[in-house]
Amino acid sequence: MSSEKQGAFSGNLPKLYGLCLIAFINSATYGFDGSLMSGINAMPQYLNYFGVSDTGVLTGFIFSIYQIGFIVSAFFAGPFADKYGRRAGMGFGSGIIIVGAILGATSTTVTQFIVSRFVLGCGICFASAAAPSWVAEISHPTYRGTITGVYNTFWYVGNILATWTLYPCSYLETEVSFRLPIALQGFFGLIVVSSVWFIPESPRWLINNGKSEEALKILVHLHGNDDPDSELVKLEFEEMVEAASKPKESLYDYRPLFADRHNSYRSWLLIAAAVFGQMSGNAVISYFMPQMLKQAGITDTHMQLLLNAINSLISFAAAVTGASLVDRVGRRNLLLWCTGLATVCFAVITGVTATATDVAGSAVAVLFIYLFGIVFSFGWTPMQVLYPVEIVPYKNRAKGMGLNNLLVNICGFYSSYVTPIAMGSIGWRFYFVYIVWDLMEVFVIWKFFVETKGRTLEELDAIFDSADPVKESLKPIVRDVVDYTAVDVKAKE
């Protein structure tokens, strides 16, 4: 067996990382909205202008209409990226985001603001169906886990920009306090629209659309350091061509996701990952942290926004750290431990919020809200995109990510619509739902989630073809052609 190892910053890999930044911005756009609404919903300027409260049915609808836009677009976003390319999906989605941001920033009525939220959801759906697929499909196989994991950590880049824009804006007494942050959301879309056409298309998409020579050139340049005899590139190209030779289904036919046991297992894992990544309690903290802090005894708006902004920085650091370790620790172990610890954190938050009567109690509640953010961001933030992208084969990947986005936003709709109503009605008691749910997640991950570390996207077929995919995925990796992982692989004795 030959060996062809490459350092993380050698050859043309730094250039590849730079190209990936364009796709990462799509994730930042998503993250910006996550804290945007949380922040302006705590501003008296916004609440008074539109005549809404920070909890209740109308507030829940304003939050959740964004997810409805996402859900409506989910069935079309994947096929669009399959037909016109990953770059077109990112560019088209970003154009819609710009329109939504303009509508939102100029809103004079609640109706116009609701429409803007719907449009934003549609745009982000198209962009986020194409971007992670592009990242996974163009990444060097040795560092695919880290690069794809970093994609989702950029959610916190947008989150940080939003929270640290909202905090100083909260001191403004005019409408600018909430209109400026809303308008800034369109800035991300503008960057993508103007630059996405200068990055290479996904090699796998090119091969599947009769452009194999162009795909090979991209692989030779980015993965083979311009060496046309690179054994790694030869292996990758052969696997991609073989995968592309398989029969193709209709762009709008989602039945192949559940066509047989092999694909059904993959798709049910995707469904579980999509739901768990949104229903572990993270959406409550992301969208309603100021309201959680109020229930814990912190009532000053500026302090709520400041603590929210600090949380975004801490969570980002945790997410980047988790993404950097995912190829060493593995996907399965990371999710098991982090989900278990997140359950403990939410249990403490619930208990302290129920009994806190002084500053010390409030401080403990804030501490464990932060700890939950750290644990969740360390494990789930890198996995929310990486795991679904890895477990679905190329022919179903864009559709799979469309289904993933659909489920993410159905869960987001539930969280953003039901949470303000529940928190206004039963307060901290609502947290018990997440404690029980998180315990169930731990069991499902242990029982059914396969390990994908160290394998190419094409090599995962053997795992799902086996009688026991989990057991098969935990066996040592053996190759007879090229070792392109960061460690030596020994042949079976």
N, C-alpha and C positions, 0 to 999 in steps of 0.2 A: 504494500500500500504506500503510495506517495503521500507527501505532506506538503501542504501549501498554506502556511500560516501567515497572517497579516496583522500587524499592530493596529490598534484602534485609530491611530492618527497617521498612519503611513500611506504612501502612494496617493491615490485620488480620493481617499475616504473623507478628508476634510471638505473637499468640494461637494461630495455627496451630502454631507451634513448641512452644508450651506444651502443646497437645493431643497433639502427637506424643511428648512425653516419656512419656506413659502407655504407648504402644506400645514405646518404647525400653527400658522396664524389662524387657520379655520377653527382649530380647537380653542384658541384664545378668544375668538369671537363668541363661541358657545359659553365659555367661562365668564366673559364680561357680563352677559345677560344674567347669569346665575346670581351675581352680587348686585347688579344694577337695580333690579326690582326690590331686592331685600333692603337696599339702602334708601331708595327714594320712598319706599313704603313707610320708612321711619321719619321722613321729613314732614314737618307741619306745612311747609310751603306747598308741597305736592298734594297732601291730603286736603288742605283748605281750598286749593285752586280747583280741584276736580270734585270736591265735596264727597270724599270717600273716607272710610275708616281703615285702620291698619289690620283689622280682622273682619270676618263676615263673608257673606255670599258674594257680594259685588267684587270685593278684593280678590276672593278666590277665583272668580271668573276672569278678572283682568290678568292674573298670573297664568291661569291655565289655558287661555285662548292661544297663547304661544305654542303650547303643546298640541293643540288642535290643528294649528297650521302645519306643524311637524307631521302629525298623524295623517292628514289629508295628502301630504306630499310623499309620504314614505313609499307608497306603492309605485311611484313614478321615478323616484330619485335613483334607485338601483339600476333599472333598465336604461335610464338616460345615460348613466356613467358607462354602462356596457356598450351602448350603441355609439355614443359620440366621444367616449374617452374620459379618463379620470380628470384630465386638465379641464375639459369642457364642463364637467360636473362642478368642479370648484369655481370656475369662472362664472357660470350661470348662477349658481347659488349666491355668490358674493354680490353679483349685480342686484339680485332681489333684496339682499340685506341692506344695501345702500338705500334702496327705495323705502324699505321699512323704517330705517333710521331717520330719514327725512320726514316721513309722515309722523313719526313719534315726536321728534323734536319740535315740530310745528303744530302739534295738536292743541286745539282750543276747546275740544269737547271730549268727554269720556268715550263716546262712540268712535271718534277718529283715533284716539289712543288705542282702543281695543283692536281696531282694524290694523294699525301699525304693528301691534304685537302678533297678530295672525300672519301678516306678511313676513315679518322677521322669522317666525317659525318655519315657514315654507322655504325661505332662503337658506337657513342654517341646515335644514334637512338635506337639500341637494348637495351642499358643500361637504357636510360631514358624512355623507354616504360615499363620496368619491375620495376624499382626502386620506383617510386611514388605509383604504385599499391601495392607493398609490404608494404610500409610505412602505407598507409591508411588501409590496411587489417589486419595489426598486431597491430595497435595503440589501446590504451585503449580508449573506446568510449567517455569518459568524456573529454579527451584531444586530440581527433583525429584532430580537426581543427587546434589547435596550432602546433602539431607535424608535420602534413602534410604541414602546412604553413611554418614551419621552414625548411622543406626539400628544398623548392625553394629559401629561403634566402641564402642557401649555394652557390647559383649561385654567390653571391657577395664574398663569401670566395675565390672562384677561381678567380673572378674578381680582388680582392684585391691583391692576390698573383701574378697575372699577371702584374698589373700596377706597383706594387712596385718592381718587378723584372725588368721590362722594363726601369723604370726611371734610376737606376744606370747603367744598361747595355748600355743605350744610350750614356754614356760617353766613352765607349770602341770604339776604332777606327777600330777594326777587325771584321771579320765575326761572332765571338763569340757573339757580341752584339745582334744578332737576332737568332742565332742557339741555344744558351743556353735556352732562354725562350720557344722556340719550343720544345726542348727536354724535358723540365720539364712537359709538358702536359702528357707525358707517365707515369710520376710518380704516378699520380692519378689512372690510370688504373692498375698499378702494385699493389697498395694498395688493390684495390677491388678484383682483381684476386686471391691474396694470402689470403684474409680473408673472402670473402663472403660465403665460404663453411662452416664456423664455426657459422653462424647465423641460427636461425630456419627458416623453410620455412613458407610461408603465411598459416595460419590456413584455410582460405577459399579455397585456392588452394588444400590443403591436403584433405579437405572434398570432394571437387569436383573430386578428383582422388582416392577415396576409402580408404583414410587413416584417418578416423575420430578419431580413438583412439589417434594417434599422435597429431592431431590438438587439441583435448581436453586437453591433457597434457600441451601443449604450453599455451593454454588459462588459465588453472588452475594456472600455474606457473607465467605467466606475468601479468594476469589481476585479478586473484583470490588470489594472495599471497600464493599459495600452499594449498588453502582451497578447497577441492573437492566439498564442499557443498555451494560454493559461488552462491548466487542467480543471480548475474550479469553474471557469466560464464554460468550458466544454460540457461539464456535467450539468450545470444549471440549464444551459441551452437545450441539451438533449431532453432533460426532464420536462421543460416547458413545452417543447415541440410535441413530445409524447402526450402530455396532458391536453394540448390543443387539438390533437387528432381525434379525441373522443367525440361522440355525437353531441351536437348542441341543441338545446331546447329553445323554445320561444322566449323572447326577452321578458314577456309579461306573464309567463307561466311559472308560478311559484311551487307547483306540485313536485318538481325534482328535489326540493329541499327535504321531502318526506317520501321519496320514491321507493326506498328500500331500507333495510335495517341499518346499513352503513350510513346513509345520509340522514336517516331519522335520528340516530344517536348524536351525530354532529349537530343537527338542528336543535335538538332538545337541550344540548349543552349550551348552545348559543342563547336559547330562550332563558335558561337558568341564569347565565352570566349577565344578560341584559337586565333581567328583573332584579337579581341580587345587587347589582351595581347601583341600582337606584332606590331600592327599598330597604336598605340597611339602617336608615335613619339619617343618611347624609343629606338627602334633599330637604329635610326639615331644618337642619342646621344651615345649609346653604341659603335657602330662601327666607327663613324665619328666625335667624339667630338673634336679631334685635328683640323679637317678641319673646324668645326663650330667655334672654337676659332680663327682660322686664319681669317675667314670672319668677326669676331667681332673685329679684330685688333691686336690679340696676335699672333705674327709670330715666336717667338723663340721656337724651337723644344723641348728643355729641359723644358721650362715653360709649354708648352702644355701637355707634359707627366706628369709633376708634378701635374698640375691642374686635369688631368684625374685620377691620383692616389688618390688624396684627395677626389674627387667625389665618388670613389668606397667605401671609408671608410664611408662617410656620408650616402650614399645610403644603405649600409649594416646595419648601425644602425637603419635607418628608416624601413627597411624590417623586422628586428627582432622585433622592437616595434610593427609594424603592425600585425605580426604573433602572438604575445603575446596577442593582443586585439581582434583577430578575433572571438573568442568564446564568447566575451562579447558584442561587437558592432554588430556582425552579418555580413554575407557575402555581402548582398545586399546594406546595408547602406554604408559600407566601399567602395564598388566599385562606388556607385553613387557620393559620396562626392569627392573621390580622382580623379575620371575621370573629374568631373567638374572643380576642381582646376587645374588639369594638362592642361586643355584647356586654362585657364587664363594664366598660365605660358608660354605656347607656343606662345600665342598671344603677350605677352610682349617681349619674345625673338625675335620674328619676327620684331616687331616695332623698338626695340632698335638696332638690327643688321642692319636694313635698314637705320638708321639715325646716328649711332655712328661714331663720327669723332675724339674722344679724349679718354684719359685714363678713364675718368668717365663713358663714354658710354660703353666702353669695360667691366668695372667693373660691371655695371648693367646687361649686357648680361650674364656674368659669374655667377652672383648671381642667376638669374632666371633659368639658366641651372641647377644649383645646386638645386634650389627649385623644379624644375620639377622632378629631380631625387629623391628627398625626397618624394614628393607626390606620384609619380608613384610607388616607392619601398614600401611605406607604405601600399598602397592599392592593387596594382596589383601583386607585386612579390609573396606574400603568396598565392594569388588566382589563379595564372597561372596553378598551379598543383592541389591545393586543390579543387577548384570548379569542374573542369572536372572529377576528380576522384570520387567526392561525387555524382554527378548527374547521373552517368551511373551505372546500376546494375551490379552485379558480372559477370553474364554470358556474358556481353558485355564489361566489363571494360578494359581488355587488348586490345581488338580491338578498343574500344573507345579511349584509350590512343594512340594507333597506328594512328588513324585518327587525334587525337589532334596533335601529333608530325608531321604528314604530313602537316596539315594546318599551324602549327607554322613555318615550314620550307619553305612552299610556300611563306608565308608572309616574312620570312627572306630572301628568294631568291630575292623577289621584292625589299626589303629594301637595301640589300647589292649590288645588281646589278644596280638598277635604281638610288639609291641615289648618288653615285659618279658621274654618268653621269649628273644627274639633278643639283647637286651642282656646277659642273664645267660649266654648261651651263647657268642656271638662278639664281644660288646662293640662297640668303635668300628667294626669292619668292616661292621656293619650299615648304617652311614651311606652306604656306596657306592651302595646301592639308590636313595637320594634324589638323589644327584648325577646319575646316569644318567637317572632319571625327570624331573628338573627340566630337563635339556637337551632332552628330548623335548617337554616342555610349551612351551618357547620356540618350537620349530618349529610346533607346532599353533596357538598363538596367532597367530603371524605369518601362517600360511597360511589360517586359517579364521575367526578372530574378527572380527566386524563392529564398526564404530564406531557408537554410539548417541547420542553427545553432540548436544544441541541439537534433538532431535526429540520430538514427543509420542509417547505409547505407541501411538496409532493410526497415526501417520505411518510407523512402522517397517514396516508392511505392504509398502510399495513397495520397500523394500530387499530383503526376502526373496522378493519376486515376481520380482526381476531375475535375469538369467542368471548374473551374478557379484556376489553380495551384498557381498563385501568391497570390491570396486572401487566399487560403487554407494554404499556407506556412506561412502567417503572423498571423495565429490564435495561441492562447496559446497551449502549448504541454500538453497532458493529457495521463498518463499511469496508468495501473492498477496493474503492477507487480513490477517493480524495478525503482527507481529513481537513475540513475547513473550519472546525470549531477551535476554540481557544485552548483545548486540552488534547492530549494524545488519546486515541481510542485503540484498545487492545482487541485483537481478534479472539473469538471464542476458542477455548481450549477443547 
